[in-house]
Amino acid sequence: MTLTPQWLDELRSRVTLSTLIGRTVKVTRAGREFKACCPFHNEKTPSFTINDEKGFYHCFGCSAHGDAIRWMTDQRGLSFMDAVKELAAEAGMEVPAADPRAAKKAEEAASLRDVVQGAADWFTQQLDSSNGAPARAYLVKRGISEPTRRAFGFGLAPDSRSALKEALKKFPTAMLVESGMLIAVEGKEPYDRFRGRLMIPIRDARGRVIAFGGRILGDGEPKYLNSPDTPLFDKGRVLYNLDKASPASRQTNRIIVVEGYMDVIALAEAGIADAVAPLGTALTEAQLGLIWRMVPVPVLCFDGDAAGQKAAMRAAMRALPLLRPGFSLAFATLPPGQDPDDIVRARGADGFTTLLDDAQPLVERLWAHEVAAGSLATPEERAALKTRLLAHADAVEDPDVRHHYREAFRERIDGLFARKQPERPQRQPWTPNPPRGGGGNRRFGPDPRLQPPGDETRMIGQEGIAAPYAASLLGGLLRFPEALRRNEEVLTRLPMPDSGDAELLGIMLDIAMRQEGLDCEGLLAILEPMKVYNRAMTLLRADGMHFSFNRRLESNDEVAAARETALRDLDEYIGVLVTQPEIRARLAEATADFQRTMDDEGLARQQKLRAMDEDLTRRLAALSDSSQS
């Protein structure tokens, strides 16, 4: 058996961190936390905090950070296993027997760490030597100061095929190959991987060197070279500078993702410490998970060139399925051809922060990208835009987030392609002139032909349908979800009077589009964890307006016939609810036109629309009556 993450979490939960640290450091309570003068650097004002609930300590002065085990290793100087054993004894937990294979693997990993740390030390020595003068001059030219160079552990790999191999000869050649320091080619002697390069250590979240990035000095390709994947290093699961950015983000509540490690270092030189970078690959799911553990909405700030913007879109596509309430991405757009180093050199840290403040939410970046993808002149091109956007929304696995993406895209599409109606001047009601001769004092009331539908009969108006009709509709759709797929297009146009009901309808449409053969029970099971579930259950239980699709079926004998009737009535009901607001809008327009022209053609159009409106009202009444027969 080995030490599983679950076992280690249980161990940490049984340790009161403030008590453990308080044995060697004076701690005082500060609200829900404790504070102390940091034991890792000299200070007079306490900046070292201990959070028992979360089980970690953090120093805002030197960025020391860790849990109970890290305290025992860093402050007490114990090995990892000795720290675990001592804490387990105090917590009354039995340490699992070691798995020989796991123990061997851990021993090998520890040995590889010795190799890469030895290489890092040797690279630093080479940069400090007389041979490192050109590399140091290059760093000065890039604006990287001596403190920054030391903080990031810059080094130099001489232009030699065997210098590192010779320097680390105390380690077996096989280990040097496995750690990525040497390249082994069949039939040839292994040789140094990094030659003639400025070396930048890559560290894990605990600050341990696990790999390297090397930038060529002079001409040559590739410009940047990273270590290969090794037992220590999986480039898709590591973010450069995570060890420094993580504590910095707790002060800024921000994480910036840039393209490469030189961007990270340039920002650090400008005083911006909360930046990380992927390592030669697009952002992976694992890296997004690391970022979201620190902040819910990291800011991606890739170069302003075409390659940088493509990388931003790849990150957006990778993130979509993983989105959940509160967790997303934002995108800061740099000027074309510029990277973060250019910005901080020209505008300083404040100028770069201004760009971050203007970052686009993910939904806006997707919209802008698709709208700019091509012409939108024809109906087919506009339909293609809608298809692409809704495909992005459908990639989101969380149903609540997916619903809101679909709604956001629909609103933008409607706004972009909405028909612009000409503004009409406000008109006074027309009154005919009094008849000539003897009737001059007679006054006429408004002509009934000129009046739009009265408020007392307007259960369905241009602003939306009345609440009882909306409740009946939603109750019917909950009982018969198959009607959602058949009527998806018209239901998206239906103006709902209540925002909560509109949200419920949108979520039901999203679910129905993704899952065929949905019944009432299946729909409710999907809705149960959502906030709209209580509203759905209320609508199902309500004794509202009397329609066949709102009835509870009492016996199996009536189910088949009743379902057929209910579905037919529900389809007709939806048609009326969608059509009547449009007819009434056209009727109001026709009435206004007739007031202006008073011609026979206008009167005929108005009367035709009024008859259509009255017919729709009768159909609603008939649907209600038929459910009671």
C-alpha positions as CSV (number, residue, x, y, z in Angstrom):
1,M,0.0,0.0,0.0
2,T,1.2,3.6,-0.7
3,L,0.4,7.0,0.8
4,T,-2.7,8.0,-1.2
5,P,-3.9,11.6,-1.5
6,Q,-6.9,10.7,0.6
7,W,-4.8,9.3,3.4
8,L,-2.6,12.4,3.4
9,D,-5.7,14.7,3.4
10,E,-7.0,12.8,6.4
11,L,-3.6,13.3,8.1
12,R,-3.7,17.1,7.5
13,S,-7.2,17.3,8.7
14,R,-6.3,15.8,12.1
15,V,-3.5,18.3,12.7
16,T,-4.3,21.7,14.1
17,L,-1.7,23.8,12.2
18,S,-1.7,26.8,14.6
19,T,-0.9,24.4,17.5
20,L,1.9,22.7,15.6
21,I,3.5,26.0,14.5
22,G,2.9,27.5,18.0
23,R,5.3,25.0,19.5
24,T,8.2,26.9,18.0
25,V,6.8,30.3,17.1
26,K,4.7,32.8,19.1
27,V,1.3,33.0,17.4
28,T,-1.7,35.3,18.2
29,R,-5.3,35.1,17.0
30,A,-6.4,37.5,14.3
31,G,-10.1,37.0,13.6
32,R,-10.6,33.5,12.2
33,E,-6.8,33.1,11.5
34,F,-3.6,33.4,13.5
35,K,-0.6,35.6,12.8
36,A,3.1,35.5,13.7
37,C,6.4,37.0,12.8
38,C,7.7,34.8,9.9
39,P,10.2,32.2,11.0
40,F,11.6,32.0,7.4
41,H,12.9,35.6,7.2
42,N,13.6,38.4,9.7
43,E,10.7,40.8,10.3
44,K,9.4,42.9,13.1
45,T,5.8,43.3,11.9
46,P,3.9,40.0,11.6
47,S,3.1,39.0,8.0
48,F,2.9,35.3,8.6
49,T,-0.7,34.0,8.7
50,I,-2.1,30.5,9.7
51,N,-5.5,29.3,8.6
52,D,-6.6,26.2,10.5
53,E,-9.8,25.8,8.4
54,K,-7.9,25.6,5.1
55,G,-4.8,23.9,6.7
56,F,-2.1,26.2,5.3
57,Y,0.3,28.9,6.4
58,H,1.4,31.8,4.2
59,C,3.9,34.7,4.6
60,F,3.1,37.9,2.7
61,G,6.6,39.0,3.1
62,C,8.7,36.2,1.7
63,S,5.9,34.0,0.1
64,A,6.7,31.0,2.3
65,H,3.6,28.7,2.0
66,G,2.7,25.2,2.9
67,D,0.7,22.7,5.1
68,A,1.6,20.7,8.2
69,I,3.9,18.4,6.3
70,R,5.7,21.2,4.5
71,W,6.2,22.9,7.9
72,M,7.9,19.8,9.2
73,T,10.2,19.5,6.2
74,D,11.0,23.2,5.7
75,Q,11.1,24.5,9.3
76,R,12.2,21.3,11.1
77,G,14.4,19.9,8.3
78,L,12.8,16.4,8.3
79,S,12.4,14.3,5.3
80,F,9.0,13.8,3.8
81,M,8.5,10.3,5.3
82,D,9.9,11.3,8.7
83,A,7.5,14.3,8.8
84,V,4.5,12.0,7.9
85,K,5.5,9.5,10.5
86,E,5.8,12.0,13.3
87,L,2.5,13.7,12.4
88,A,0.7,10.4,12.1
89,A,1.9,9.3,15.5
90,E,0.5,12.5,17.1
91,A,-2.8,12.1,15.1
92,G,-3.2,8.4,16.1
93,M,-3.0,7.2,12.5
94,E,-1.1,4.2,11.3
95,V,1.2,4.8,8.3
96,P,0.4,2.3,5.6
97,A,3.0,-0.3,4.8
98,A,5.2,0.8,1.9
99,D,4.5,-0.6,-1.5
100,P,7.9,-1.8,-2.8
101,R,7.1,-0.7,-6.3
102,A,5.9,2.8,-5.2
103,A,8.9,3.1,-2.9
104,K,11.2,2.3,-5.7
105,K,9.5,4.8,-8.0
106,A,9.7,7.5,-5.3
107,E,13.4,6.8,-4.8
108,E,14.0,7.1,-8.5
109,A,12.1,10.4,-8.7
110,A,14.1,11.7,-5.8
111,S,17.3,10.7,-7.5
112,L,16.2,12.4,-10.8
113,R,15.5,15.6,-8.7
114,D,19.1,15.4,-7.6
115,V,20.2,15.3,-11.2
116,V,18.2,18.3,-12.4
117,Q,19.1,20.3,-9.3
118,G,22.7,19.5,-9.9
119,A,22.3,20.6,-13.5
120,A,20.6,23.9,-12.4
121,D,23.5,24.6,-10.0
122,W,26.1,24.0,-12.7
123,F,24.2,26.1,-15.3
124,T,24.2,29.0,-12.7
125,Q,27.9,28.7,-12.2
126,Q,28.5,28.8,-15.9
127,L,26.5,32.0,-16.3
128,D,28.5,33.6,-13.4
129,S,31.8,32.6,-15.0
130,S,33.8,34.6,-17.5
131,N,32.2,32.4,-20.2
132,G,28.9,33.8,-19.3
133,A,29.6,37.4,-20.2
134,P,27.8,37.4,-23.5
135,A,24.7,35.8,-21.9
136,R,24.7,38.3,-19.1
137,A,25.0,41.1,-21.6
138,Y,21.9,39.7,-23.4
139,L,20.0,39.7,-20.2
140,V,20.9,43.3,-19.6
141,K,19.8,44.1,-23.1
142,R,16.4,42.5,-22.4
143,G,16.1,44.6,-19.2
144,I,16.4,41.7,-16.8
145,S,18.1,42.9,-13.6
146,E,20.5,41.0,-11.3
147,P,17.9,40.3,-8.6
148,T,15.4,39.0,-11.2
149,R,18.1,36.8,-12.8
150,R,18.9,35.3,-9.3
151,A,15.2,34.9,-8.4
152,F,14.4,32.9,-11.5
153,G,17.7,30.9,-11.4
154,F,19.1,31.8,-14.9
155,G,22.0,29.7,-16.1
156,L,24.1,29.0,-19.2
157,A,24.6,25.8,-21.1
158,P,28.0,26.1,-22.9
159,D,28.1,25.2,-26.6
160,S,29.5,21.8,-26.0
161,R,28.2,18.2,-26.5
162,S,29.8,16.9,-23.3
163,A,30.4,19.7,-20.8
164,L,27.3,18.9,-18.7
165,K,27.8,15.2,-19.0
166,E,31.3,15.6,-17.6
167,A,30.1,18.0,-14.8
168,L,27.5,15.5,-13.7
169,K,29.6,12.3,-14.1
170,K,28.8,11.3,-10.5
171,F,25.3,10.3,-11.8
172,P,24.9,7.3,-14.1
173,T,24.5,8.1,-17.8
174,A,21.1,6.3,-17.8
175,M,19.8,8.8,-15.2
176,L,21.1,11.8,-17.1
177,V,19.2,10.5,-20.2
178,E,16.1,9.8,-18.2
179,S,16.1,13.2,-16.6
180,G,16.3,14.8,-20.1
181,M,19.8,16.2,-19.6
182,L,21.4,14.0,-22.3
183,I,20.1,12.7,-25.7
184,A,20.7,9.0,-26.4
185,V,20.9,8.0,-30.0
186,E,21.2,4.3,-30.9
187,G,24.8,3.5,-31.8
188,K,26.2,6.8,-30.6
189,E,27.5,8.1,-27.3
190,P,24.8,10.2,-25.4
191,Y,25.5,13.9,-25.6
192,D,24.2,17.1,-23.9
193,R,20.7,18.2,-24.9
194,F,21.2,21.9,-24.1
195,R,24.1,23.6,-25.9
196,G,24.8,27.3,-26.4
197,R,21.6,28.3,-24.6
198,L,20.4,30.6,-21.8
199,M,18.9,28.2,-19.3
200,I,15.7,28.8,-17.3
201,P,14.8,26.3,-14.6
202,I,11.2,25.1,-14.6
203,R,9.9,24.3,-11.1
204,D,6.9,22.5,-9.7
205,A,4.3,24.0,-7.4
206,R,6.7,23.4,-4.4
207,G,9.5,25.3,-6.1
208,R,11.6,22.2,-7.0
209,V,13.5,22.2,-10.3
210,I,12.0,19.5,-12.6
211,A,13.0,20.6,-16.1
212,F,14.5,23.4,-18.1
213,G,13.8,25.8,-20.9
214,G,16.7,27.0,-23.1
215,R,16.8,30.1,-25.3
216,I,19.3,30.0,-28.1
217,L,22.1,32.6,-27.9
218,G,22.8,33.8,-31.4
219,D,21.4,32.2,-34.6
220,G,19.9,28.8,-34.6
221,E,16.7,26.8,-34.3
222,P,14.7,26.1,-32.4
223,K,14.7,29.5,-30.7
224,Y,13.3,27.9,-27.5
225,L,13.9,24.3,-26.4
226,N,12.2,22.6,-23.4
227,S,13.1,19.4,-21.6
228,P,11.3,16.3,-22.9
229,D,8.6,14.7,-20.7
230,T,10.3,12.7,-17.9
231,P,9.1,11.0,-14.7
232,L,9.4,14.5,-13.1
233,F,8.1,16.7,-15.9
234,D,4.8,16.5,-17.9
235,K,4.6,19.7,-19.8
236,G,0.8,19.5,-20.1
237,R,0.4,19.4,-16.3
238,V,2.9,22.1,-15.4
239,L,2.7,25.9,-15.5
240,Y,5.8,28.0,-15.5
241,N,6.2,30.2,-12.4
242,L,3.3,28.5,-10.6
243,D,5.4,28.4,-7.4
244,K,5.7,32.2,-7.3
245,A,2.5,33.2,-8.9
246,S,0.3,31.2,-6.6
247,P,1.1,33.1,-3.4
248,A,1.2,36.4,-5.4
249,S,-2.4,35.7,-6.6
250,R,-3.7,35.6,-3.1
251,Q,-2.8,39.3,-2.8
252,T,-4.0,40.4,-6.2
253,N,-7.0,38.0,-6.6
254,R,-5.7,37.6,-10.2
255,I,-3.8,35.3,-12.4
256,I,-2.4,36.3,-15.8
257,V,-1.6,33.6,-18.4
258,V,1.0,34.7,-21.0
259,E,2.6,32.7,-23.8
260,G,6.1,32.0,-22.6
261,Y,8.5,32.2,-19.7
262,M,10.3,35.3,-21.0
263,D,6.9,37.1,-20.9
264,V,6.5,36.0,-17.3
265,I,10.0,37.2,-16.4
266,A,9.5,40.6,-18.1
267,L,6.3,41.1,-16.1
268,A,8.1,40.1,-12.9
269,E,10.8,42.7,-13.7
270,A,8.0,45.3,-13.9
271,G,6.6,44.2,-10.5
272,I,3.8,42.0,-11.8
273,A,4.3,38.7,-10.0
274,D,1.1,36.8,-10.7
275,A,1.8,35.5,-14.2
276,V,2.2,32.0,-15.4
277,A,2.8,30.4,-18.8
278,P,2.2,27.0,-20.5
279,L,5.3,25.3,-21.8
280,G,5.3,25.2,-25.6
281,T,1.7,23.8,-25.8
282,A,-1.8,25.1,-25.9
283,L,-3.4,25.3,-22.5
284,T,-4.6,21.8,-21.4
285,E,-7.4,20.8,-19.2
286,A,-5.0,20.0,-16.4
287,Q,-3.4,23.5,-16.6
288,L,-6.8,25.1,-16.6
289,G,-7.6,23.2,-13.4
290,L,-4.4,24.5,-11.8
291,I,-5.3,28.1,-12.7
292,W,-8.9,27.8,-11.5
293,R,-7.7,26.6,-8.1
294,M,-6.2,30.0,-7.7
295,V,-8.8,32.4,-9.2
296,P,-12.2,31.8,-10.8
297,V,-11.6,34.0,-13.9
298,P,-7.9,34.1,-15.0
299,V,-6.9,36.6,-17.7
300,L,-5.3,35.2,-20.8
301,C,-2.9,37.7,-22.3
302,F,-1.4,36.3,-25.5
303,D,0.5,38.2,-28.2
304,G,-1.3,40.5,-30.5
305,D,-0.2,38.6,-33.6
306,A,-2.2,36.0,-35.5
307,A,-0.4,33.1,-33.8
308,G,-1.2,34.6,-30.3
309,Q,-4.9,35.1,-31.2
310,K,-5.1,31.6,-32.5
311,A,-3.6,30.3,-29.2
312,A,-6.3,32.4,-27.3
313,M,-9.1,30.8,-29.3
314,R,-7.6,27.3,-28.8
315,A,-7.7,28.0,-25.0
316,A,-11.3,29.2,-25.3
317,M,-12.3,26.0,-27.1
318,R,-10.5,23.8,-24.5
319,A,-12.2,25.6,-21.6
320,L,-15.8,25.5,-22.9
321,P,-16.6,21.9,-21.8
322,L,-15.1,22.6,-18.4
323,L,-17.0,25.8,-17.5
324,R,-19.1,25.8,-14.4
325,P,-21.0,28.5,-12.5
326,G,-18.6,31.3,-11.5
327,F,-15.5,29.9,-13.4
328,S,-14.6,31.2,-16.8
329,L,-11.8,33.0,-18.7
330,A,-11.1,36.6,-19.7
331,F,-9.0,37.8,-22.6
332,A,-6.8,40.8,-22.7
333,T,-6.0,41.9,-26.3
334,L,-2.5,43.3,-27.0
335,P,-1.8,45.6,-29.9
336,P,-0.9,43.7,-33.1
337,G,2.7,42.6,-33.1
338,Q,3.3,43.4,-29.4
339,D,3.9,41.1,-26.4
340,P,3.8,41.8,-22.7
341,D,7.5,42.8,-22.7
342,D,6.8,45.5,-25.3
343,I,3.9,46.9,-23.3
344,V,5.6,47.1,-19.9
345,R,8.7,48.7,-21.6
346,A,6.6,51.3,-23.3
347,R,3.8,51.9,-20.8
348,G,5.0,50.4,-17.5
349,A,3.1,48.2,-15.2
350,D,0.2,50.6,-15.0
351,G,-0.2,50.6,-18.8
352,F,-0.3,46.8,-18.8
353,T,-2.8,46.7,-15.9
354,T,-5.0,49.0,-18.0
355,L,-5.1,46.4,-20.7
356,L,-6.0,43.7,-18.2
357,D,-8.9,45.9,-16.8
358,D,-10.4,46.0,-20.3
359,A,-10.2,42.2,-20.7
360,Q,-13.2,40.6,-22.6
361,P,-15.3,37.8,-21.0
362,L,-15.1,34.5,-22.8
363,V,-18.6,34.9,-24.3
364,E,-17.6,38.2,-25.8
365,R,-14.4,36.8,-27.3
366,L,-16.3,33.9,-28.9
367,W,-19.0,36.3,-30.3
368,A,-16.3,38.7,-31.7
369,H,-14.3,35.9,-33.3
370,E,-17.3,34.4,-35.1
371,V,-18.8,37.7,-36.3
372,A,-15.4,38.6,-37.7
373,A,-15.0,35.2,-39.4
374,G,-16.7,36.2,-42.7
375,S,-19.5,38.0,-44.5
376,L,-22.9,38.1,-43.0
377,A,-24.7,39.5,-46.0
378,T,-26.9,36.6,-46.9
379,P,-29.5,34.6,-44.9
380,E,-27.3,31.5,-45.3
381,E,-24.2,33.3,-43.9
382,R,-26.3,34.5,-40.9
383,A,-27.7,31.1,-40.3
384,A,-24.1,29.7,-40.4
385,L,-23.1,32.3,-37.7
386,K,-26.0,31.1,-35.5
387,T,-25.0,27.5,-36.0
388,R,-21.4,28.1,-35.0
389,L,-22.3,30.1,-31.9
390,L,-24.9,27.6,-30.7
391,A,-22.3,24.8,-31.3
392,H,-20.0,26.7,-28.9
393,A,-22.8,26.9,-26.3
394,D,-23.6,23.2,-26.7
395,A,-20.0,22.4,-26.0
396,V,-20.5,23.5,-22.4
397,E,-21.3,20.5,-20.2
398,D,-22.8,22.4,-17.2
399,P,-26.6,22.8,-18.1
400,D,-27.0,26.2,-16.3
401,V,-24.0,27.7,-17.9
402,R,-24.9,26.2,-21.3
403,H,-28.4,27.7,-21.1
404,H,-27.0,31.2,-20.4
405,Y,-24.5,31.0,-23.3
406,R,-27.4,30.0,-25.7
407,E,-29.4,32.9,-24.4
408,A,-26.5,35.4,-24.7
409,F,-25.8,34.3,-28.2
410,R,-29.5,34.5,-29.2
411,E,-29.8,38.0,-27.8
412,R,-26.7,39.2,-29.7
413,I,-28.0,37.6,-32.9
414,D,-31.4,39.2,-32.5
415,G,-29.8,42.5,-31.9
416,L,-27.4,42.2,-34.9
417,F,-30.1,41.2,-37.4
418,A,-33.2,42.9,-36.0
419,R,-35.3,44.6,-38.6
420,K,-35.2,48.3,-38.1
421,Q,-38.6,49.8,-38.1
422,P,-38.9,53.5,-39.3
423,E,-39.9,55.9,-36.6
424,R,-43.4,57.3,-36.9
425,P,-44.4,60.6,-35.6
426,Q,-46.9,60.6,-32.7
427,R,-50.4,61.2,-34.1
428,Q,-53.5,62.5,-32.4
429,P,-56.7,60.4,-32.7
430,W,-58.6,61.3,-35.8
431,T,-62.1,63.0,-35.4
432,P,-64.2,63.7,-38.4
433,N,-65.3,67.3,-39.0
434,P,-68.8,68.1,-37.8
435,P,-71.5,68.0,-40.6
436,R,-72.4,71.2,-42.3
437,G,-75.5,73.1,-41.3
438,G,-77.2,72.9,-38.0
439,G,-74.9,70.4,-36.4
440,G,-72.0,72.5,-35.6
441,N,-72.1,71.8,-31.9
442,R,-72.2,68.0,-32.3
443,R,-69.1,66.2,-31.1
444,F,-68.0,62.7,-32.3
445,G,-66.2,60.1,-30.1
446,P,-63.2,58.0,-31.4
447,D,-63.9,55.9,-34.4
448,P,-63.9,52.3,-33.2
449,R,-62.1,51.3,-36.4
450,L,-59.1,53.2,-35.3
451,Q,-58.6,51.5,-31.9
452,P,-56.1,48.8,-31.3
453,P,-57.2,45.9,-29.0
454,G,-58.4,47.0,-25.6
455,D,-56.3,46.5,-22.5
456,E,-59.1,44.5,-20.9
457,T,-58.8,41.8,-23.6
458,R,-55.0,41.9,-24.1
459,M,-54.0,38.7,-22.3
460,I,-51.3,38.4,-25.0
461,G,-49.6,41.6,-25.8
462,Q,-46.5,42.8,-27.5
463,E,-44.6,42.8,-24.2
464,G,-45.3,39.2,-23.5
465,I,-48.0,36.7,-22.6
466,A,-50.0,37.0,-19.3
467,A,-48.8,35.0,-16.4
468,P,-51.6,32.4,-16.4
469,Y,-51.0,31.6,-20.0
470,A,-47.2,31.3,-19.4
471,A,-47.8,29.0,-16.4
472,S,-50.1,26.7,-18.5
473,L,-47.5,26.6,-21.3
474,L,-44.6,25.6,-19.0
475,G,-46.8,23.1,-17.2
476,G,-47.7,21.5,-20.5
477,L,-44.1,21.4,-21.7
478,L,-43.0,19.8,-18.4
479,R,-45.6,17.1,-18.9
480,F,-44.8,16.6,-22.6
481,P,-41.2,17.5,-23.3
482,E,-41.4,16.1,-26.8
483,A,-43.2,19.3,-27.8
484,L,-40.0,21.3,-27.0
485,R,-38.0,19.8,-29.9
486,R,-40.9,20.2,-32.4
487,N,-41.5,23.9,-31.5
488,E,-37.9,25.0,-30.6
489,E,-37.7,27.8,-33.2
490,V,-41.0,29.5,-32.2
491,L,-40.5,29.0,-28.5
492,T,-37.3,30.9,-28.6
493,R,-39.3,33.9,-30.0
494,L,-41.9,33.8,-27.3
495,P,-41.8,36.8,-24.9
496,M,-42.2,35.5,-21.4
497,P,-43.5,37.9,-18.7
498,D,-41.3,36.6,-15.9
499,S,-37.5,36.3,-16.0
500,G,-37.5,33.1,-13.9
501,D,-40.0,31.5,-16.3
502,A,-38.0,32.6,-19.2
503,E,-34.9,31.0,-17.7
504,L,-36.8,27.7,-17.1
505,L,-38.0,27.6,-20.7
506,G,-34.5,28.3,-22.0
507,I,-33.1,25.5,-19.9
508,M,-35.8,23.1,-21.0
509,L,-35.1,23.9,-24.6
510,D,-31.4,23.3,-24.1
511,I,-32.0,19.9,-22.5
512,A,-34.5,18.8,-25.1
513,M,-32.1,19.7,-28.0
514,R,-29.4,17.6,-26.4
515,Q,-31.4,14.6,-25.4
516,E,-34.0,12.8,-27.6
517,G,-36.8,10.7,-26.3
518,L,-37.1,12.9,-23.1
519,D,-40.1,12.3,-20.9
520,C,-41.4,14.2,-17.9
521,E,-39.6,12.1,-15.3
522,G,-36.3,12.3,-17.2
523,L,-36.6,16.1,-17.6
524,L,-37.3,16.6,-13.9
525,A,-34.3,14.4,-13.0
526,I,-32.1,16.7,-15.0
527,L,-33.7,19.8,-13.6
528,E,-33.5,18.6,-9.9
529,P,-30.0,20.0,-9.1
530,M,-30.8,23.4,-10.6
531,K,-32.4,26.4,-9.0
532,V,-35.3,26.3,-11.5
533,Y,-36.5,22.9,-10.2
534,N,-38.7,24.3,-7.5
535,R,-40.5,26.5,-10.0
536,A,-41.0,23.5,-12.3
537,M,-42.6,21.5,-9.5
538,T,-44.9,24.4,-8.6
539,L,-46.1,24.6,-12.2
540,L,-46.8,20.9,-12.3
541,R,-48.8,20.9,-9.1
542,A,-50.7,24.1,-9.9
543,D,-54.4,24.0,-10.8
544,G,-54.3,26.8,-13.3
545,M,-56.1,27.4,-16.6
546,H,-58.0,24.4,-17.9
547,F,-56.2,22.9,-20.9
548,S,-55.9,19.3,-21.9
549,F,-52.1,19.3,-21.6
550,N,-52.3,20.5,-18.0
551,R,-54.5,17.6,-16.8
552,R,-53.2,14.7,-14.7
553,L,-54.0,11.4,-16.4
554,E,-55.9,9.2,-14.0
555,S,-55.9,5.8,-15.6
556,N,-54.0,3.8,-18.2
557,D,-57.1,3.4,-20.3
558,E,-57.2,7.1,-21.1
559,V,-53.5,7.6,-21.5
560,A,-53.0,7.0,-25.2
561,A,-56.0,9.0,-26.4
562,A,-55.4,11.8,-23.9
563,R,-51.7,12.1,-24.8
564,E,-52.5,12.5,-28.4
565,T,-55.2,15.1,-27.7
566,A,-52.9,17.0,-25.3
567,L,-49.9,17.1,-27.7
568,R,-52.1,18.3,-30.5
569,D,-53.7,21.0,-28.3
570,L,-50.2,22.0,-26.9
571,D,-48.8,22.5,-30.4
572,E,-51.8,24.6,-31.4
573,Y,-51.6,26.6,-28.1
574,I,-47.9,27.4,-28.7
575,G,-48.7,28.6,-32.2
576,V,-51.4,30.9,-30.9
577,L,-49.1,32.3,-28.1
578,V,-46.4,33.0,-30.6
579,T,-48.6,34.4,-33.4
580,Q,-50.9,36.7,-31.5
581,P,-48.3,39.2,-30.3
582,E,-47.1,39.5,-33.9
583,I,-50.6,39.9,-35.2
584,R,-51.3,42.6,-32.6
585,A,-48.1,44.4,-33.5
586,R,-49.2,44.5,-37.1
587,L,-52.7,45.5,-36.1
588,A,-51.4,48.5,-34.2
589,E,-49.2,49.5,-37.2
590,A,-52.2,49.1,-39.6
591,T,-54.4,51.2,-37.3
592,A,-51.7,54.0,-37.2
593,D,-51.4,53.8,-41.0
594,F,-55.2,54.1,-41.4
595,Q,-55.3,57.1,-39.1
596,R,-52.9,58.8,-41.6
597,T,-54.3,57.8,-44.9
598,M,-58.0,57.0,-44.2
599,D,-58.1,55.0,-47.5
600,D,-60.1,51.8,-48.2
601,E,-57.0,49.7,-48.6
602,G,-55.8,50.6,-45.1
603,L,-59.2,49.9,-43.7
604,A,-59.3,46.5,-45.3
605,R,-55.9,45.6,-43.9
606,Q,-56.9,46.7,-40.4
607,Q,-60.1,44.7,-40.5
608,K,-58.4,41.6,-41.8
609,L,-55.8,41.7,-38.9
610,R,-58.5,42.4,-36.4
611,A,-60.4,39.3,-37.6
612,M,-57.2,37.3,-37.3
613,D,-56.7,38.5,-33.7
614,E,-60.3,37.7,-32.8
615,D,-59.9,34.2,-34.3
616,L,-56.8,33.5,-32.3
617,T,-58.7,34.6,-29.1
618,R,-61.5,32.2,-30.0
619,R,-59.0,29.4,-30.6
620,L,-57.6,29.9,-27.1
621,A,-61.1,29.8,-25.6
622,A,-61.9,26.6,-27.6
623,L,-58.7,24.9,-26.3
624,S,-59.7,25.7,-22.8
625,D,-63.3,24.5,-23.3
626,S,-62.2,21.3,-25.0
627,S,-60.2,20.2,-22.0
628,Q,-63.2,20.2,-19.9
629,S,-65.5,18.2,-22.2
